[in-house]
Amino acid sequence: MHDVIVDEGGLAIDATSRFAALRDAPDLVVGPLAEGEYYEARYFIHYRLRNGKVARIEAARTAPMTGPHQLSDEERAALAR
């Protein structure tokens, strides 16, 4: 996460999201991935709250998606747990 803003109406988050393949994903909507590869993109995500619960989620990509990249051995091990 790069930044978080919270108030009574919700949460606003600026974050980098990673879409990693635990197995081959040739039909992934953002593009094909082989096991151990990932795409990454920066997003602005807004969670609107109603009565203290998430009522709506809106997201917008704020930078182009990059990848595919290779997961490190440590990242692969963490995902395997």
N, C-alpha and C positions, 0 to 999 in steps of 0.2 A: 504494500500500500504506500502511496505517495502522500496522500492527504485524506483526512476524514473531518466532516463537519456534522455535528449532531444538534438537533433541537427537538422541541415537542412534536413537530410535524414529520420528522423523519431523519434519515441519514443520507449524506452525500459522500461518495467515496471516489477518489481518483486512484486507480489501481492498474497494475499490469496483470493480465490474465494469461494463463498458459494452458493450451490444449495439448495434452500428451497422449500418445498411443501406447496402451499396454499390450496391444496386439495389432497386427496390420489392419488399417482402416482405409481401404481404397475408395470408399464412397462417402467419406466424411464431407460434410457440406462446405467447409472452408477450404478443402483441398485434400488430396490423398496423403496419408501418413503411413509409414512403415513402423513396426514395433520399435520403440525407443526414440522416435522422433517427436518433435513438438513444434507448434506454432505459438507465437506470442504477440499480444497487442495491448495497447493501453486503452482503458475504458473509463468513462465517467458513469457511475451507477447511482441511481437515486431510489432509495427505499422510502415509500410514503407509509406512514403509520396511521392506524385508526384504532383507538382504544388500546394502544400499546402493542398492537400486532401489525405485521407487514400486510398492507392492503393492496399495494401496487409496486411493481419494480419496473423501472425504465433504465435502459442502458444505451450508451452511444460510444462507438469507437472513436477515439480522439487522435489516433495515429495509425498509419498503415500496419497491417499484420505482417510480421516477418517470419521467415522460415521456409521450409522446415529446417530445424536445428537438431543436433544430436544431444540426448540426455547424457549426463556424465554417469560413470559407474555408481557414484554415491546416490544420485537421483534415482537411477533404476532400482537400486537396492531399497531405497525408501518407499518407492511405489509398490514394490513386491510384498511389503509387510502387510 
